[in-house]
């Protein structure tokens, strides 16, 4: 489960990211990102009724939360992220979904650079 400090919840927060952010699309996921005024990284999830019935949407949301929870320590701070699920997401296995999320996060340049000791 994500901490409260890491969640986007309000409609105006989602609208701000949609309006001012960048969009990165994959086969089964869409990633919207924008810089934030707060110190923490905040993540929101959007799963429409096109994905399926309520139990399917809840399963997809739980999986997305787990995927991003694993990646949070490696991500840059001061960003707002919305992860949208396309209607074909249920056709992909968990590992494929996770690989695509990592690909989109790298494409959006959200991973912190590794600092080497010289």
KOLVEXDREN-991246 format. One record per atom (N, C-alpha, C, O): residue number from 1; atom name; x, y, z. Coordinates in nm, 2 decimals. Layout:
N
(bati NUM; "CA"; (X; Y; Z))
...
! end
This chain:
118
(bati 1; "N"; (0.08; -0.12; 0.00))
(bati 1; "CA"; (0.00; 0.00; 0.00))
(bati 1; "C"; (0.09; 0.12; 0.00))
(bati 1; "O"; (0.19; 0.13; 0.07))
(bati 2; "N"; (0.05; 0.22; -0.07))
(bati 2; "CA"; (0.12; 0.35; -0.08))
(bati 2; "C"; (0.09; 0.43; 0.04))
(bati 2; "O"; (-0.02; 0.43; 0.09))
(bati 3; "N"; (0.19; 0.51; 0.09))
(bati 3; "CA"; (0.17; 0.60; 0.20))
(bati 3; "C"; (0.08; 0.71; 0.15))
(bati 3; "O"; (0.07; 0.74; 0.03))
(bati 4; "N"; (0.01; 0.78; 0.25))
(bati 4; "CA"; (-0.08; 0.89; 0.21))
(bati 4; "C"; (0.00; 1.00; 0.14))
(bati 4; "O"; (-0.05; 1.08; 0.06))
(bati 5; "N"; (0.13; 1.02; 0.18))
(bati 5; "CA"; (0.21; 1.12; 0.12))
(bati 5; "C"; (0.24; 1.10; -0.02))
(bati 5; "O"; (0.28; 1.19; -0.09))
(bati 6; "N"; (0.22; 0.98; -0.07))
(bati 6; "CA"; (0.26; 0.94; -0.21))
(bati 6; "C"; (0.13; 0.92; -0.30))
(bati 6; "O"; (0.14; 0.86; -0.40))
(bati 7; "N"; (0.02; 0.97; -0.26))
(bati 7; "CA"; (-0.10; 0.95; -0.33))
(bati 7; "C"; (-0.16; 1.08; -0.39))
(bati 7; "O"; (-0.16; 1.18; -0.33))
(bati 8; "N"; (-0.20; 1.07; -0.51))
(bati 8; "CA"; (-0.29; 1.18; -0.57))
(bati 8; "C"; (-0.43; 1.13; -0.55))
(bati 8; "O"; (-0.47; 1.02; -0.59))
(bati 9; "N"; (-0.51; 1.22; -0.50))
(bati 9; "CA"; (-0.65; 1.18; -0.47))
(bati 9; "C"; (-0.75; 1.28; -0.52))
(bati 9; "O"; (-0.86; 1.23; -0.56))
(bati 10; "N"; (-0.72; 1.40; -0.52))
(bati 10; "CA"; (-0.82; 1.50; -0.55))
(bati 10; "C"; (-0.84; 1.52; -0.71))
(bati 10; "O"; (-0.74; 1.50; -0.78))
(bati 11; "N"; (-0.96; 1.56; -0.75))
(bati 11; "CA"; (-0.98; 1.58; -0.89))
(bati 11; "C"; (-0.90; 1.69; -0.95))
(bati 11; "O"; (-0.85; 1.68; -1.06))
(bati 12; "N"; (-0.88; 1.80; -0.88))
(bati 12; "CA"; (-0.80; 1.91; -0.93))
(bati 12; "C"; (-0.65; 1.87; -0.95))
(bati 12; "O"; (-0.58; 1.92; -1.03))
(bati 13; "N"; (-0.60; 1.77; -0.86))
(bati 13; "CA"; (-0.46; 1.72; -0.88))
(bati 13; "C"; (-0.45; 1.64; -1.01))
(bati 13; "O"; (-0.35; 1.66; -1.09))
(bati 14; "N"; (-0.55; 1.56; -1.04))
(bati 14; "CA"; (-0.55; 1.48; -1.16))
(bati 14; "C"; (-0.56; 1.57; -1.28))
(bati 14; "O"; (-0.49; 1.56; -1.38))
(bati 15; "N"; (-0.65; 1.67; -1.27))
(bati 15; "CA"; (-0.67; 1.77; -1.39))
(bati 15; "C"; (-0.54; 1.85; -1.41))
(bati 15; "O"; (-0.51; 1.87; -1.53))
(bati 16; "N"; (-0.47; 1.88; -1.31))
(bati 16; "CA"; (-0.34; 1.96; -1.33))
(bati 16; "C"; (-0.24; 1.87; -1.40))
(bati 16; "O"; (-0.17; 1.92; -1.49))
(bati 17; "N"; (-0.23; 1.75; -1.37))
(bati 17; "CA"; (-0.13; 1.66; -1.43))
(bati 17; "C"; (-0.17; 1.64; -1.58))
(bati 17; "O"; (-0.09; 1.64; -1.67))
(bati 18; "N"; (-0.30; 1.61; -1.60))
(bati 18; "CA"; (-0.35; 1.59; -1.74))
(bati 18; "C"; (-0.32; 1.71; -1.83))
(bati 18; "O"; (-0.28; 1.70; -1.94))
(bati 19; "N"; (-0.35; 1.83; -1.77))
(bati 19; "CA"; (-0.34; 1.96; -1.85))
(bati 19; "C"; (-0.19; 2.00; -1.87))
(bati 19; "O"; (-0.16; 2.04; -1.98))
(bati 20; "N"; (-0.11; 1.99; -1.77))
(bati 20; "CA"; (0.03; 2.04; -1.78))
(bati 20; "C"; (0.14; 1.94; -1.79))
(bati 20; "O"; (0.25; 1.98; -1.81))
(bati 21; "N"; (0.10; 1.81; -1.79))
(bati 21; "CA"; (0.21; 1.71; -1.79))
(bati 21; "C"; (0.24; 1.66; -1.92))
(bati 21; "O"; (0.18; 1.69; -2.03))
(bati 22; "N"; (0.34; 1.56; -1.92))
(bati 22; "CA"; (0.38; 1.49; -2.04))
(bati 22; "C"; (0.31; 1.36; -2.04))
(bati 22; "O"; (0.28; 1.30; -1.94))
(bati 23; "N"; (0.29; 1.30; -2.16))
(bati 23; "CA"; (0.22; 1.17; -2.18))
(bati 23; "C"; (0.32; 1.07; -2.25))
(bati 23; "O"; (0.38; 1.11; -2.35))
(bati 24; "N"; (0.32; 0.95; -2.19))
(bati 24; "CA"; (0.40; 0.85; -2.25))
(bati 24; "C"; (0.31; 0.72; -2.25))
(bati 24; "O"; (0.26; 0.68; -2.15))
(bati 25; "N"; (0.30; 0.66; -2.37))
(bati 25; "CA"; (0.21; 0.55; -2.39))
(bati 25; "C"; (0.29; 0.43; -2.43))
(bati 25; "O"; (0.39; 0.43; -2.49))
(bati 26; "N"; (0.23; 0.32; -2.38))
(bati 26; "CA"; (0.28; 0.18; -2.41))
(bati 26; "C"; (0.17; 0.10; -2.46))
(bati 26; "O"; (0.07; 0.15; -2.50))
(bati 27; "N"; (0.19; -0.03; -2.46))
(bati 27; "CA"; (0.09; -0.13; -2.51))
(bati 27; "C"; (-0.03; -0.13; -2.42))
(bati 27; "O"; (-0.15; -0.13; -2.47))
(bati 28; "N"; (-0.01; -0.14; -2.29))
(bati 28; "CA"; (-0.13; -0.15; -2.20))
(bati 28; "C"; (-0.13; -0.04; -2.09))
(bati 28; "O"; (-0.23; -0.04; -2.01))
(bati 29; "N"; (-0.04; 0.05; -2.09))
(bati 29; "CA"; (-0.04; 0.16; -1.99))
(bati 29; "C"; (-0.01; 0.29; -2.06))
(bati 29; "O"; (0.06; 0.30; -2.16))
(bati 30; "N"; (-0.06; 0.40; -1.99))
(bati 30; "CA"; (-0.03; 0.54; -2.03))
(bati 30; "C"; (0.02; 0.60; -1.90))
(bati 30; "O"; (-0.04; 0.59; -1.80))
(bati 31; "N"; (0.13; 0.68; -1.92))
(bati 31; "CA"; (0.19; 0.75; -1.80))
(bati 31; "C"; (0.18; 0.90; -1.83))
(bati 31; "O"; (0.23; 0.95; -1.93))
(bati 32; "N"; (0.12; 0.97; -1.73))
(bati 32; "CA"; (0.12; 1.12; -1.73))
(bati 32; "C"; (0.21; 1.17; -1.62))
(bati 32; "O"; (0.19; 1.12; -1.51))
(bati 33; "N"; (0.30; 1.26; -1.65))
(bati 33; "CA"; (0.39; 1.31; -1.55))
(bati 33; "C"; (0.40; 1.46; -1.55))
(bati 33; "O"; (0.39; 1.52; -1.66))
(bati 34; "N"; (0.42; 1.52; -1.44))
(bati 34; "CA"; (0.45; 1.66; -1.43))
(bati 34; "C"; (0.53; 1.69; -1.30))
(bati 34; "O"; (0.53; 1.61; -1.21))
(bati 35; "N"; (0.60; 1.80; -1.30))
(bati 35; "CA"; (0.67; 1.83; -1.18))
(bati 35; "C"; (0.58; 1.88; -1.07))
(bati 35; "O"; (0.46; 1.92; -1.10))
(bati 36; "N"; (0.62; 1.87; -0.95))
(bati 36; "CA"; (0.53; 1.90; -0.83))
(bati 36; "C"; (0.59; 2.00; -0.75))
(bati 36; "O"; (0.72; 2.02; -0.75))
(bati 37; "N"; (0.51; 2.07; -0.67))
(bati 37; "CA"; (0.56; 2.17; -0.57))
(bati 37; "C"; (0.60; 2.11; -0.44))
(bati 37; "O"; (0.68; 2.16; -0.37))
(bati 38; "N"; (0.55; 1.99; -0.42))
(bati 38; "CA"; (0.58; 1.92; -0.29))
(bati 38; "C"; (0.71; 1.84; -0.31))
(bati 38; "O"; (0.76; 1.81; -0.42))
(bati 39; "N"; (0.76; 1.80; -0.19))
(bati 39; "CA"; (0.89; 1.72; -0.19))
(bati 39; "C"; (0.87; 1.58; -0.23))
(bati 39; "O"; (0.96; 1.52; -0.30))
(bati 40; "N"; (0.76; 1.52; -0.20))
(bati 40; "CA"; (0.73; 1.38; -0.23))
(bati 40; "C"; (0.69; 1.36; -0.37))
(bati 40; "O"; (0.63; 1.44; -0.43))
(bati 41; "N"; (0.71; 1.23; -0.42))
(bati 41; "CA"; (0.65; 1.19; -0.54))
(bati 41; "C"; (0.51; 1.14; -0.51))
(bati 41; "O"; (0.49; 1.08; -0.41))
(bati 42; "N"; (0.42; 1.18; -0.60))
(bati 42; "CA"; (0.28; 1.15; -0.58))
(bati 42; "C"; (0.23; 1.07; -0.70))
(bati 42; "O"; (0.26; 1.11; -0.81))
(bati 43; "N"; (0.15; 0.96; -0.67))
(bati 43; "CA"; (0.11; 0.87; -0.78))
(bati 43; "C"; (-0.05; 0.86; -0.77))
(bati 43; "O"; (-0.10; 0.84; -0.66))
(bati 44; "N"; (-0.11; 0.86; -0.89))
(bati 44; "CA"; (-0.25; 0.84; -0.90))
(bati 44; "C"; (-0.28; 0.73; -1.00))
(bati 44; "O"; (-0.20; 0.71; -1.09))
(bati 45; "N"; (-0.39; 0.66; -0.99))
(bati 45; "CA"; (-0.42; 0.55; -1.08))
(bati 45; "C"; (-0.56; 0.58; -1.15))
(bati 45; "O"; (-0.65; 0.63; -1.08))
(bati 46; "N"; (-0.57; 0.55; -1.28))
(bati 46; "CA"; (-0.70; 0.57; -1.35))
(bati 46; "C"; (-0.73; 0.44; -1.42))
(bati 46; "O"; (-0.65; 0.40; -1.51))
(bati 47; "N"; (-0.83; 0.38; -1.39))
(bati 47; "CA"; (-0.88; 0.25; -1.45))
(bati 47; "C"; (-1.02; 0.27; -1.49))
(bati 47; "O"; (-1.11; 0.28; -1.40))
(bati 48; "N"; (-1.05; 0.28; -1.62))
(bati 48; "CA"; (-1.19; 0.30; -1.66))
(bati 48; "C"; (-1.27; 0.18; -1.67))
(bati 48; "O"; (-1.22; 0.07; -1.65))
(bati 49; "N"; (-1.40; 0.20; -1.69))
(bati 49; "CA"; (-1.49; 0.08; -1.70))
(bati 49; "C"; (-1.47; 0.00; -1.82))
(bati 49; "O"; (-1.52; -0.11; -1.83))
(bati 50; "N"; (-1.39; 0.05; -1.92))
(bati 50; "CA"; (-1.36; -0.03; -2.04))
(bati 50; "C"; (-1.28; -0.15; -2.00))
(bati 50; "O"; (-1.28; -0.25; -2.08))
(bati 51; "N"; (-1.20; -0.14; -1.89))
(bati 51; "CA"; (-1.12; -0.25; -1.85))
(bati 51; "C"; (-1.20; -0.37; -1.81))
(bati 51; "O"; (-1.16; -0.49; -1.84))
(bati 52; "N"; (-1.31; -0.35; -1.75))
(bati 52; "CA"; (-1.40; -0.47; -1.71))
(bati 52; "C"; (-1.48; -0.43; -1.59))
(bati 52; "O"; (-1.50; -0.31; -1.56))
(bati 53; "N"; (-1.54; -0.53; -1.53))
(bati 53; "CA"; (-1.62; -0.51; -1.41))
(bati 53; "C"; (-1.54; -0.47; -1.29))
(bati 53; "O"; (-1.42; -0.46; -1.30))
(bati 54; "N"; (-1.61; -0.44; -1.18))
(bati 54; "CA"; (-1.54; -0.38; -1.07))
(bati 54; "C"; (-1.43; -0.47; -1.01))
(bati 54; "O"; (-1.32; -0.42; -0.98))
(bati 55; "N"; (-1.45; -0.60; -1.01))
(bati 55; "CA"; (-1.34; -0.69; -0.95))
(bati 55; "C"; (-1.22; -0.69; -1.04))
(bati 55; "O"; (-1.11; -0.70; -0.99))
(bati 56; "N"; (-1.24; -0.68; -1.17))
(bati 56; "CA"; (-1.12; -0.67; -1.26))
(bati 56; "C"; (-1.05; -0.54; -1.25))
(bati 56; "O"; (-0.93; -0.53; -1.24))
(bati 57; "N"; (-1.13; -0.43; -1.24))
(bati 57; "CA"; (-1.06; -0.29; -1.22))
(bati 57; "C"; (-0.99; -0.29; -1.09))
(bati 57; "O"; (-0.88; -0.23; -1.08))
(bati 58; "N"; (-1.05; -0.34; -0.98))
(bati 58; "CA"; (-0.98; -0.35; -0.85))
(bati 58; "C"; (-0.85; -0.43; -0.86))
(bati 58; "O"; (-0.75; -0.39; -0.80))
(bati 59; "N"; (-0.85; -0.54; -0.93))
(bati 59; "CA"; (-0.73; -0.62; -0.94))
(bati 59; "C"; (-0.62; -0.55; -1.01))
(bati 59; "O"; (-0.51; -0.55; -0.97))
(bati 60; "N"; (-0.66; -0.48; -1.12))
(bati 60; "CA"; (-0.56; -0.40; -1.20))
(bati 60; "C"; (-0.51; -0.29; -1.11))
(bati 60; "O"; (-0.39; -0.26; -1.11))
(bati 61; "N"; (-0.59; -0.22; -1.03))
(bati 61; "CA"; (-0.54; -0.11; -0.94))
(bati 61; "C"; (-0.45; -0.17; -0.84))
(bati 61; "O"; (-0.34; -0.10; -0.81))
(bati 62; "N"; (-0.48; -0.28; -0.78))
(bati 62; "CA"; (-0.39; -0.34; -0.68))
(bati 62; "C"; (-0.25; -0.38; -0.74))
(bati 62; "O"; (-0.15; -0.35; -0.68))
(bati 63; "N"; (-0.26; -0.43; -0.86))
(bati 63; "CA"; (-0.13; -0.47; -0.93))
(bati 63; "C"; (-0.05; -0.34; -0.96))
(bati 63; "O"; (0.07; -0.34; -0.94))
(bati 64; "N"; (-0.11; -0.24; -1.01))
(bati 64; "CA"; (-0.04; -0.11; -1.04))
(bati 64; "C"; (0.02; -0.05; -0.91))
(bati 64; "O"; (0.13; 0.00; -0.92))
(bati 65; "N"; (-0.05; -0.06; -0.80))
(bati 65; "CA"; (0.00; 0.00; -0.68))
(bati 65; "C"; (0.12; -0.08; -0.63))
(bati 65; "O"; (0.22; -0.02; -0.59))
(bati 66; "N"; (0.12; -0.21; -0.65))
(bati 66; "CA"; (0.23; -0.29; -0.61))
(bati 66; "C"; (0.35; -0.27; -0.70))
(bati 66; "O"; (0.47; -0.26; -0.65))
(bati 67; "N"; (0.33; -0.25; -0.83))
(bati 67; "CA"; (0.44; -0.23; -0.92))
(bati 67; "C"; (0.51; -0.10; -0.89))
(bati 67; "O"; (0.63; -0.09; -0.89))
(bati 68; "N"; (0.43; 0.01; -0.86))
(bati 68; "CA"; (0.49; 0.14; -0.84))
(bati 68; "C"; (0.55; 0.14; -0.70))
(bati 68; "O"; (0.65; 0.22; -0.68))
(bati 69; "N"; (0.50; 0.07; -0.60))
(bati 69; "CA"; (0.56; 0.07; -0.47))
(bati 69; "C"; (0.70; 0.01; -0.47))
(bati 69; "O"; (0.79; 0.06; -0.40))
(bati 70; "N"; (0.72; -0.09; -0.56))
(bati 70; "CA"; (0.86; -0.15; -0.57))
(bati 70; "C"; (0.95; -0.04; -0.63))
(bati 70; "O"; (1.07; -0.05; -0.60))
(bati 71; "N"; (0.90; 0.04; -0.72))
(bati 71; "CA"; (0.99; 0.13; -0.79))
(bati 71; "C"; (1.01; 0.27; -0.72))
(bati 71; "O"; (1.10; 0.34; -0.76))
(bati 72; "N"; (0.93; 0.30; -0.62))
(bati 72; "CA"; (0.94; 0.43; -0.55))
(bati 72; "C"; (1.08; 0.47; -0.50))
(bati 72; "O"; (1.12; 0.58; -0.52))
(bati 73; "N"; (1.15; 0.38; -0.44))
(bati 73; "CA"; (1.29; 0.42; -0.39))
(bati 73; "C"; (1.38; 0.46; -0.50))
(bati 73; "O"; (1.48; 0.54; -0.47))
(bati 74; "N"; (1.36; 0.42; -0.62))
(bati 74; "CA"; (1.45; 0.45; -0.73))
(bati 74; "C"; (1.41; 0.57; -0.81))
(bati 74; "O"; (1.48; 0.62; -0.90))
(bati 75; "N"; (1.29; 0.63; -0.78))
(bati 75; "CA"; (1.24; 0.74; -0.86))
(bati 75; "C"; (1.28; 0.88; -0.81))
(bati 75; "O"; (1.31; 0.89; -0.69))
(bati 76; "N"; (1.29; 0.97; -0.90))
(bati 76; "CA"; (1.31; 1.11; -0.86))
(bati 76; "C"; (1.20; 1.17; -0.78))
(bati 76; "O"; (1.08; 1.13; -0.80))
(bati 77; "N"; (1.23; 1.26; -0.69))
(bati 77; "CA"; (1.13; 1.32; -0.61))
(bati 77; "C"; (1.07; 1.44; -0.69))
(bati 77; "O"; (1.11; 1.47; -0.80))
(bati 78; "N"; (0.97; 1.51; -0.63))
(bati 78; "CA"; (0.91; 1.63; -0.69))
(bati 78; "C"; (0.84; 1.60; -0.82))
(bati 78; "O"; (0.84; 1.69; -0.91))
(bati 79; "N"; (0.77; 1.49; -0.83))
(bati 79; "CA"; (0.69; 1.46; -0.95))
(bati 79; "C"; (0.56; 1.41; -0.91))
(bati 79; "O"; (0.54; 1.34; -0.81))
(bati 80; "N"; (0.46; 1.44; -1.00))
(bati 80; "CA"; (0.33; 1.38; -0.99))
(bati 80; "C"; (0.31; 1.29; -1.11))
(bati 80; "O"; (0.35; 1.32; -1.22))
(bati 81; "N"; (0.26; 1.17; -1.08))
(bati 81; "CA"; (0.25; 1.06; -1.19))
(bati 81; "C"; (0.11; 1.01; -1.19))
(bati 81; "O"; (0.05; 0.98; -1.08))
(bati 82; "N"; (0.05; 0.99; -1.30))
(bati 82; "CA"; (-0.08; 0.92; -1.32))
(bati 82; "C"; (-0.06; 0.80; -1.41))
(bati 82; "O"; (0.00; 0.82; -1.52))
(bati 83; "N"; (-0.09; 0.69; -1.36))
(bati 83; "CA"; (-0.08; 0.56; -1.44))
(bati 83; "C"; (-0.22; 0.52; -1.49))
(bati 83; "O"; (-0.31; 0.49; -1.40))
(bati 84; "N"; (-0.24; 0.53; -1.62))
(bati 84; "CA"; (-0.37; 0.49; -1.67))
(bati 84; "C"; (-0.36; 0.35; -1.73))
(bati 84; "O"; (-0.26; 0.32; -1.80))
(bati 85; "N"; (-0.46; 0.27; -1.71))
(bati 85; "CA"; (-0.47; 0.13; -1.77))
(bati 85; "C"; (-0.55; 0.14; -1.89))
(bati 85; "O"; (-0.66; 0.19; -1.89))
(bati 86; "N"; (-0.50; 0.08; -2.00))
(bati 86; "CA"; (-0.58; 0.07; -2.13))
(bati 86; "C"; (-0.67; -0.05; -2.11))
(bati 86; "O"; (-0.65; -0.13; -2.02))
(bati 87; "N"; (-0.77; -0.06; -2.20))
(bati 87; "CA"; (-0.87; -0.17; -2.18))
(bati 87; "C"; (-0.81; -0.30; -2.21))
(bati 87; "O"; (-0.87; -0.40; -2.18))
(bati 88; "N"; (-0.69; -0.31; -2.28))
(bati 88; "CA"; (-0.63; -0.44; -2.31))
(bati 88; "C"; (-0.54; -0.49; -2.20))
(bati 88; "O"; (-0.47; -0.59; -2.22))
(bati 89; "N"; (-0.53; -0.42; -2.09))
(bati 89; "CA"; (-0.43; -0.46; -1.98))
(bati 89; "C"; (-0.46; -0.60; -1.92))
(bati 89; "O"; (-0.36; -0.66; -1.88))
(bati 90; "N"; (-0.58; -0.64; -1.92))
(bati 90; "CA"; (-0.61; -0.78; -1.87))
(bati 90; "C"; (-0.55; -0.89; -1.95))
(bati 90; "O"; (-0.55; -1.01; -1.91))
(bati 91; "N"; (-0.52; -0.86; -2.08))
(bati 91; "CA"; (-0.46; -0.96; -2.17))
(bati 91; "C"; (-0.31; -0.99; -2.14))
(bati 91; "O"; (-0.26; -1.09; -2.18))
(bati 92; "N"; (-0.25; -0.90; -2.06))
(bati 92; "CA"; (-0.10; -0.91; -2.03))
(bati 92; "C"; (-0.09; -0.97; -1.89))
(bati 92; "O"; (-0.16; -0.94; -1.80))
(bati 93; "N"; (0.02; -1.05; -1.87))
(bati 93; "CA"; (0.06; -1.10; -1.74))
(bati 93; "C"; (0.12; -0.99; -1.66))
(bati 93; "O"; (0.16; -0.89; -1.71))
(bati 94; "N"; (0.13; -1.02; -1.53))
(bati 94; "CA"; (0.18; -0.92; -1.43))
(bati 94; "C"; (0.32; -0.88; -1.47))
(bati 94; "O"; (0.36; -0.76; -1.46))
(bati 95; "N"; (0.41; -0.98; -1.50))
(bati 95; "CA"; (0.55; -0.95; -1.54))
(bati 95; "C"; (0.56; -0.86; -1.66))
(bati 95; "O"; (0.64; -0.77; -1.66))
(bati 96; "N"; (0.47; -0.88; -1.76))
(bati 96; "CA"; (0.47; -0.80; -1.88))
(bati 96; "C"; (0.43; -0.65; -1.84))
(bati 96; "O"; (0.48; -0.56; -1.90))
(bati 97; "N"; (0.33; -0.64; -1.76))
(bati 97; "CA"; (0.28; -0.51; -1.71))
(bati 97; "C"; (0.39; -0.44; -1.64))
(bati 97; "O"; (0.41; -0.32; -1.66))
(bati 98; "N"; (0.46; -0.51; -1.55))
(bati 98; "CA"; (0.56; -0.45; -1.47))
(bati 98; "C"; (0.68; -0.40; -1.56))
(bati 98; "O"; (0.73; -0.29; -1.54))
(bati 99; "N"; (0.71; -0.48; -1.66))
(bati 99; "CA"; (0.82; -0.45; -1.75))
(bati 99; "C"; (0.78; -0.32; -1.83))
(bati 99; "O"; (0.87; -0.24; -1.86))
(bati 100; "N"; (0.66; -0.31; -1.87))
(bati 100; "CA"; (0.61; -0.19; -1.94))
(bati 100; "C"; (0.62; -0.07; -1.86))
(bati 100; "O"; (0.65; 0.04; -1.90))
(bati 101; "N"; (0.58; -0.08; -1.73))
(bati 101; "CA"; (0.58; 0.03; -1.64))
(bati 101; "C"; (0.72; 0.08; -1.62))
(bati 101; "O"; (0.75; 0.20; -1.63))
(bati 102; "N"; (0.82; -0.01; -1.60))
(bati 102; "CA"; (0.96; 0.03; -1.59))
(bati 102; "C"; (1.01; 0.10; -1.72))
(bati 102; "O"; (1.08; 0.20; -1.71))
(bati 103; "N"; (0.97; 0.04; -1.83))
(bati 103; "CA"; (1.01; 0.10; -1.96))
(bati 103; "C"; (0.95; 0.25; -1.97))
(bati 103; "O"; (1.03; 0.34; -2.01))
(bati 104; "N"; (0.83; 0.27; -1.93))
(bati 104; "CA"; (0.77; 0.40; -1.94))
(bati 104; "C"; (0.83; 0.50; -1.84))
(bati 104; "O"; (0.85; 0.62; -1.87))
(bati 105; "N"; (0.86; 0.45; -1.72))
(bati 105; "CA"; (0.93; 0.54; -1.62))
(bati 105; "C"; (1.07; 0.58; -1.67))
(bati 105; "O"; (1.11; 0.69; -1.65))
(bati 106; "N"; (1.14; 0.49; -1.74))
(bati 106; "CA"; (1.27; 0.52; -1.79))
(bati 106; "C"; (1.26; 0.62; -1.91))
(bati 106; "O"; (1.34; 0.71; -1.93))
(bati 107; "N"; (1.15; 0.60; -1.99))
(bati 107; "CA"; (1.13; 0.68; -2.11))
(bati 107; "C"; (1.10; 0.83; -2.06))
(bati 107; "O"; (1.13; 0.92; -2.12))
(bati 108; "N"; (1.03; 0.84; -1.95))
(bati 108; "CA"; (0.99; 0.97; -1.89))
(bati 108; "C"; (1.11; 1.03; -1.81))
(bati 108; "O"; (1.09; 1.14; -1.76))
(bati 109; "N"; (1.22; 0.96; -1.80))
(bati 109; "CA"; (1.34; 1.00; -1.73))
(bati 109; "C"; (1.31; 1.03; -1.58))
(bati 109; "O"; (1.34; 1.13; -1.53))
(bati 110; "N"; (1.24; 0.94; -1.52))
(bati 110; "CA"; (1.20; 0.95; -1.37))
(bati 110; "C"; (1.29; 0.88; -1.28))
(bati 110; "O"; (1.28; 0.89; -1.16))
(bati 111; "N"; (1.38; 0.80; -1.33))
(bati 111; "CA"; (1.48; 0.73; -1.25))
(bati 111; "C"; (1.59; 0.82; -1.20))
(bati 111; "O"; (1.64; 0.90; -1.29))
(bati 112; "N"; (1.63; 0.81; -1.08))
(bati 112; "CA"; (1.75; 0.89; -1.03))
(bati 112; "C"; (1.87; 0.83; -1.10))
(bati 112; "O"; (1.88; 0.71; -1.12))
(bati 113; "N"; (1.96; 0.92; -1.13))
(bati 113; "CA"; (2.09; 0.88; -1.19))
(bati 113; "C"; (2.17; 0.82; -1.08))
(bati 113; "O"; (2.18; 0.86; -0.97))
(bati 114; "N"; (2.25; 0.71; -1.12))
(bati 114; "CA"; (2.33; 0.64; -1.02))
(bati 114; "C"; (2.46; 0.72; -1.01))
(bati 114; "O"; (2.53; 0.75; -1.11))
(bati 115; "N"; (2.49; 0.76; -0.89))
(bati 115; "CA"; (2.61; 0.84; -0.86))
(bati 115; "C"; (2.73; 0.75; -0.83))
(bati 115; "O"; (2.72; 0.66; -0.74))
(bati 116; "N"; (2.84; 0.76; -0.91))
(bati 116; "CA"; (2.95; 0.68; -0.89))
(bati 116; "C"; (3.06; 0.75; -0.80))
(bati 116; "O"; (3.08; 0.87; -0.82))
(bati 117; "N"; (3.12; 0.68; -0.72))
(bati 117; "CA"; (3.23; 0.73; -0.63))
(bati 117; "C"; (3.36; 0.73; -0.71))
(bati 117; "O"; (3.40; 0.63; -0.77))
(bati 118; "N"; (3.42; 0.85; -0.72))
(bati 118; "CA"; (3.54; 0.86; -0.79))
(bati 118; "C"; (3.66; 0.86; -0.70))
(bati 118; "O"; (3.77; 0.87; -0.74))
! end
